[in-house]
Amino acid sequence: SAVISQKPSRDICQRGTSLTIQCQVDSQVTMMFWYRQQPGQSLTLIATANQGSEATYESGFVIDKFPISRPNLTFSTLTVSNMSPEDSSIYLCSVGRGLNTEAFFGQGTRLTVV
Amino acid sequence: AQSVTQPDIHITVSEGASLELRCNYSYGATPYLFWYVQSPGQGLQLLLKYFSGDTLVQGIKGFEAEFKRSQSSFNLRKPSVHWSDAAEYFCAVAPTGTASKLTFGTGTRLQVTL
């Protein structure tokens, strides 16, 4: 397994501002991902965080709105930019130790935009 | 593109009764299949996974799932439900070779009555 720490655990933000969410893993991992879970909905993959290069975004998600960094094999950040109430969601970081190993999830960041 | 269908949005069972949660997937080859559980205010916990081999897989908390290729299904079962099993259950699929990159179903909310 993996111990994943996400910060902050929750936040209330004003519309038009940005929030950066941190994901720290207790050991090096191959894969890191960011998901969004809108209220009452399932999880949707935002992007794959690539170490040392630009993230790979899924359809419907763009770098200008969700810039992602991954400076090393244990840390990644997701920024939610120019927030609107529609961005109110839980944002989850997940990791995989290898190509054929299951994903483990952080506790998530509950974001409310007012 | 892969997809997952969970036909039951909400299921209510009595404590001690058996449980089956349905999951159907769409994928060109044999995918990696997972069941995750999300309790209120908690992150996602892996219940069980199928990569290959025996089509009946055992997981934690007394859960099992059976992979049926002919039906493109991966249903979750438990012979006797406990009140603490009340939660949201997500079936997920990952492409072969990237087991931690998940596509989730819409989820099934399980309510357990005493």
Chai-1 contact restraints between the chains, C-beta under 6 A:
chainA,res_idxA,chainB,res_idxB,connection_type,confidence,min_distance_angstrom,max_distance_angstrom,comment,restraint_id
A,M31,B,S100,contact,1.0,0.0,6.0,A-B,restraint_1
A,S42,B,F104,contact,1.0,0.0,6.0,A-B,restraint_2
A,S42,B,T106,contact,1.0,0.0,6.0,A-B,restraint_3
A,S42,B,G107,contact,1.0,0.0,6.0,A-B,restraint_4
A,L43,B,F104,contact,1.0,0.0,6.0,A-B,restraint_5
A,G96,B,S100,contact,1.0,0.0,6.0,A-B,restraint_6
A,L99,B,G97,contact,1.0,0.0,6.0,A-B,restraint_7
A,L99,B,T98,contact,1.0,0.0,6.0,A-B,restraint_8
A,N100,B,A99,contact,1.0,0.0,6.0,A-B,restraint_9
A,T101,B,A99,contact,1.0,0.0,6.0,A-B,restraint_10
A,E102,B,L46,contact,1.0,0.0,6.0,A-B,restraint_11
A,E102,B,K49,contact,1.0,0.0,6.0,A-B,restraint_12
A,E102,B,A99,contact,1.0,0.0,6.0,A-B,restraint_13
A,A103,B,S100,contact,1.0,0.0,6.0,A-B,restraint_14
A,A103,B,L102,contact,1.0,0.0,6.0,A-B,restraint_15
A,F105,B,G43,contact,1.0,0.0,6.0,A-B,restraint_16
A,F105,B,L44,contact,1.0,0.0,6.0,A-B,restraint_17
A,Q107,B,G43,contact,1.0,0.0,6.0,A-B,restraint_18
A,G108,B,G43,contact,1.0,0.0,6.0,A-B,restraint_19
